Amino acid sequence: MNLDAATEFAGLIVLVVMTLILNGVLSWLDTYALKRLGLGPRRPSERRAG
């Protein structure tokens, strides 16, 4: 079996790009779901006293 370095690097770059895109989509989905459920980060002005 003959390994072509250029093809191997191209495949690696494709995998890295796919990973970055999937990470961005899942981060957005996580933020969206938390906001939708009302569990997102709260601002100090929204805290209740007491």
Secondary structure by P-SEA (a helix, b strand, c coil): ccccaaaaaaaaaaaaaaaaaaaaaaaaaaaaaaaaaccccccccccccc
